[in-house]
Amino acid sequence: MITRRQYLKLALAAGVSLAIPGGMLKAEPRRGELITRAIPSTGERVPAVGLGSSATFAQVARSEDISALREVMGAMLEHGGTIFDTAPSYGDSEQVAGTLAQELGITDRVFWATKVNVAGRNGGRVDPGAARGQLEESFFHLGTDVIDLIQVHNMGDVPTQLGLLKELKEEGRVRYIGVTTTFPHQYPGLIEVMRREPIDFIGTDYAIDNREKENDILPLAQDRGIGVLVYAPFGRTRLWERVRGHDVPEWAAEFGARSWAQFFLKFVLAHPAITAATPATSRARHMIDNMGAAYGGLPDADALKRMVAHIESL
Ligand SMILES: NC(=O)c1ccc[n+]([C@@H]2O[C@H](COP(=O)([O-])OP(=O)(O)OC[C@H]3O[C@@H](n4cnc5c(N)ncnc54)[C@H](OP(=O)(O)O)[C@@H]3O)[C@@H](O)[C@H]2O)c1
């Protein structure tokens, strides 16, 4: 077993750059083309499934043995994914992922999406110096001079923190900027920011049993040309509890879903406003399963209705 501390120390000291070990991950046969989506503000295409890093990823990142996360990150890249969503508040996730990516030699291939928030969940004004310090730590942890996407986490002091992100974008140190929240009381504020600010992305929750955003936030994102990262596509544990003991219906194979994860992910990817979903996992086999949702077909309007009715019946 390699402890987290030993791992980070050795890796940083040696500046290692290892290839993803061949054969480490059993590849599922790929079905069709990788589904990619254009980021509305530039047209750059990104794979529609990535990896999130709160929840179980963060739990393992905090533990003594982080070797599973090396496999998870390797599996994402090996199976066509690039987007890694993290935040300074996800324990050691940002630092561990940055170090593992350097070890695997994939830092330049990952689409790094992190966040800034020194305001905390309850709002309040931010000290710009503290926010700048947190941003500089993200560059250090991720081991890169340019971060692909930085978002204001949970709508924390948007005027100050988004202002800092605009400056970083002007300087060419961040390519895309945005705002996130998964708290319903913050959705009206998110809508205001989407209407008013020149943001490239929002990050928010959307799932087969959490569809209210189809009425306002998702159409607005399409109108304003704002990309959407889907957070909590499984409702963390909510959907797993709902389908426990039930098999995936056979008709889901018509649009290529062979597991519940693929069923849930293909549901969210079928919405045209969605750029990518970033489910969190701490297991390589789940990462491979999730990447499977980014291959093959997507449900059409009839299939989407059938999927919702099926989940509501469980
Ligand atoms: N405000 C914000 O900015 C915000 C808020 C919420 C989330 N996020 C981002 O969105 C990411 C995703 O959301 P989330 O982590 O809350 O929840 P989620 O992705 O809906 O669910 C994660 C859970 O699903 C399990 N899982 C993943 N793949 C699986 C598979 N193929 N089969 C079975 N179980 C599977 C994971 O456990 P295993 O480890 O066992 O796979 C974990 O318990 C976060 O990690 C974070 O990066 C951002």
The ligand as a Gaussian input file, in Angstrom:
#p B3LYP/6-31G(d) Opt

LIG

0 1
 N      -21.946000      23.468000      -6.304000
 C      -21.071000      22.709000      -6.949000
 O      -20.160000      23.244000      -7.542000
 C      -21.236000      21.213000      -6.970000
 C      -22.216000      20.591000      -6.182000
 C      -22.372000      19.214000      -6.288000
 C      -21.521000      18.481000      -7.128000
 N      -20.540000      19.106000      -7.855000
 C      -19.634000      18.346000      -8.751000
 O      -20.350000      17.314000      -9.402000
 C      -19.764000      16.053000      -9.111000
 C      -20.818000      14.960000      -9.132000
 O      -21.797000      15.117000      -8.116000
 P      -21.825000      14.247000      -6.763000
 O      -20.447000      13.765000      -6.514000
 O      -22.481000      15.046000      -5.730000
 O      -22.813000      13.051000      -7.055000
 P      -23.031000      11.966000      -8.228000
 O      -21.973000      12.081000      -9.254000
 O      -24.462000      12.073000      -8.624000
 O      -22.881000      10.580000      -7.443000
 C      -21.682000      10.092000      -6.961000
 C      -21.975000       8.732000      -6.309000
 O      -22.313000       7.777000      -7.332000
 C      -21.490000       6.614000      -7.193000
 N      -21.200000       6.130000      -8.563000
 C      -20.507000       6.780000      -9.536000
 N      -20.472000       6.056000     -10.672000
 C      -21.160000       4.907000     -10.407000
 C      -21.469000       3.761000     -11.190000
 N      -21.091000       3.650000     -12.465000
 N      -22.164000       2.743000     -10.597000
 C      -22.565000       2.849000      -9.299000
 N      -22.304000       3.914000      -8.502000
 C      -21.600000       4.944000      -9.060000
 C      -20.260000       7.067000      -6.454000
 O      -19.731000       6.017000      -5.680000
 P      -18.429000       5.144000      -6.125000
 O      -17.238000       5.902000      -5.679000
 O      -18.648000       3.871000      -5.417000
 O      -18.478000       4.990000      -7.613000
 C      -20.815000       8.164000      -5.548000
 O      -21.341000       7.605000      -4.366000
 C      -19.107000      16.310000      -7.750000
 O      -18.209000      15.302000      -7.411000
 C      -18.504000      17.660000      -7.988000
 O      -17.336000      17.563000      -8.781000
 C      -20.411000      20.469000      -7.788000

